[in-house]
């Protein structure tokens, strides 16, 4: 017997309609190249999304066509999230810090028809224009008077001129909820990047789950600052969640790594929650400490993308009253998989146990399933001791890669291997111990580079740290600690290595320290360990 309930398709268009009807006056604030503090509303943005859809349709764009973006977090990029997907096309957000060869590969592999880009990325367009024959034109996210000169052979428009005069209403098609809505490519650290093709259904389910109290806990009284890039896995769903619940949006534009700008936006605009990677919050913390600044009204800080040092979490909590919430996910998961919100009574744990718990990546978000497996595929116990390959499955987890049938995304039981090594405790809290490719195997035993980095970061003179494996004649591999000192500090190797005493097993302690001026970071703020391994490829420990 079937239930007697309406069957309504879960589409991004349903979020658009809900937001226009219920939250049209909610403010959207952006830092852009042409305006340090642009102000508009959700209603006005979604009207302009309709204008964009009309303009693209006039250029022959149809359902299923891929439309690419190379853009920062701002209101124009936000408008593409709805104008493109809701007309039935596929929004393809691209990392603007890719090498031109990778960019050309991605544009061609996705068969993108049009490219919308920030003026700052015109050199990238010039570099790839002769390598992307299927691209029909480019739309620069600017006013007509700010339109740069077009590279030879490229049809170039300003965004404002492109949508000008188009109707602010659009007869949005009734889309299949399983239709593709957006596309994001993995980083491609090994081989070519792989495309993850999200559906309307997966996106809406993810947004509904993300708004929950034990996830991002967002509502109409919140003001959200997504520092996590909109070109990176849909900015952790904030462009969908905020208009769905009526939260104010504050976009940092090209200033997402600038501590002063982030501080001013948080205080001036009444930001209650901000989201980004640890390096962003480390930069903000350095600005606050150096200038004696405070954070007014900021309640929560979501952090993901890489492990967050406990020392960073404690400083925000103890010095600024901001709760740092650890989360974990990946492009193939839309991206949220776990969030570290505590169970009842955990706030009363002894201090050391409390921060040990807060450093974990957290509990699964329903309806995602998660477990760990040994090398033979056997499921391991949730006891906080066993560690193994972390696998997931669920309605917003990838089932296959775009136009890559030769790549098996899931195993025969439907599990996706995340590439992470993890433990899960009896309360369901997962902790990443390493990436499979980053784990250090010394004398046949595993050492967690993440745990060593957290210890190093707890030293008061360390600004940033990374640990990689280096060749050793006896133990095969040993940990090499790479450190960026805080300005004006001269901490030495012996002092740093002594700092590990009593914090990790003696044989885990790194064998050497290398000091550098800076660590290499990707576009999302993650430390690029592959670049470090290449730089220190000739480093060898003595026996």
C-alpha positions, 0 to 999 in steps of 0.5 A: 500500500502506498502513502497518500502524500504529495510528491513534489520534486526537490529542486533548487528552483523550489528554494528560489521560489521559497526565498523570493516569497518569504525572504525577499528583503534579506540583505546580501552584502559583497566585497567586489572589485568595483565596490568595497561594500555592495548592498542588495537583497535576496529578492533583487538577486533572484530577479537578476538570476531570472534576467541571466536565465533569459540572456543565456536562453537568448544565446541558445543555452538549453537544459543540460548545457554546462556554464562555467564560472571563475569567480570570487564570493559575491552577489553576481556569482550568487546569482549564477547559482540560481539563474543557471541551475534553475533554467535547467543548465549545469553550473560548473564552478572552477578553481581560479588558481588552477594552472592554465593547462588544467583549466583548459582540460576541465573546460574541454572535459565538461564541454562548457558553452560559456564562461562567467569570470571575475575581471581579475581572471582575464589573464587565465582566459587569454591563456586558454582561449586557443585551447577551448574551441567549444567555448562560445563566449565569456561574460565578465562579472562587471559593469560595461564601463569596466569591461576589459579589452577582449582577447583576440577571437573571444566574444566578450560581454560585461555581465551587467550589459548581458542581463540588462533589459531582460525580464525579471520574471522567468517561467522556470521549467519543471525539472526532474529532481534527479537532473544535474544541477552543478558540477565541481572537479576534484583537485586532481593531485594525482592524474586529471581532475575528476568531475562530480555532478550534483543533482537538484535532489542531492543539493536540496537534501544537503541544504535541508540537512545543513541547516539543522541545529546539530549541523550548521544551526542556521536560521532567519536571525543569523548573518553568515560569512562564507569565506569558503570559496563558492568555486569549491564544492558550492561553498559548503551549501551556504548559497542554498541554505541562507536564502532557504532559511532567510539568513543574511549573507555577507560575501568577502569577494577577493578579500577572503584571505585578508584579516582586516577585511574579515574583521571589519565585515564580521563586526560591521555586518553583525556576522553570527557564523563564519565558515572557512579553512583553518589557514583563514582563521589563523590569518584572522587570529594573527590580525586580531592579536597583532592589532588588539582587535575583538570580535563582536557578535560572532558566535560560531566558526565552522572549520573544515578542509583540513584538521584544525589545531586545538590551539587555534580552537582554544584561542578563539574560545577563550579569548574571543568567545567564539565556538569553533565547530570542526566539520569534515567532508569532500567534493564527492560528498556535496561536501558535508559528512560529519560535524562536531557538535557535542552530545549532552554532558560532554561540555562537562568533561575534564578540560583535556578530554573536552579539547581532545573531543572537540578536535575530532571531525565529529558525528555523521549527518543523517542520512549519510552512513560512515564506517571504517574498514581494514585492508581486507574489506572487513568492517572495524569496531567503533572503539576509538582505537581501531583505524582503517579506511574511511568509507561513506554512502548516502543520497549526496555522495557521488556514485560515479564521476562525470564522463569517467566510466573507467573509474570505479567511484564506489565498491561492490557494496556501494561504499565510497572510499574517501581516501582518509584513514580514521577512527570512530569512537563508541559515541560515533565521533570520527577522527581523521588520522591521516590521508592515505597518501600522507600517512607515514609508515615507519618500520611497518607502523603508521604515524599520523602526520595530522597529530604531529602537526597539531602538537607543533602548532601548539607551540607559541612560536609556531605560525604554521606547521606541516609533517611529511615522510622522508626517506630513512635508511633503517626505518623506510620513512620518518617524519620531517617537521616543516615549520613557519615561525611567527614573526620575530621568533627564533625557536630552534629545532631542539626546542621544538622537538622537546615540545613533543615530549609526553604528547605523543609516543617517543618513536612518533617524534619527528627526526628533524625540523626544516624552517621555511618562510611559508608553506604552499597552499591551494586555492581553498587554503589547504597545505599542498603536501605534494609540493612539500614532498617534491621540494624535500624529495632529496632530504634523507635522514642519517641512520 
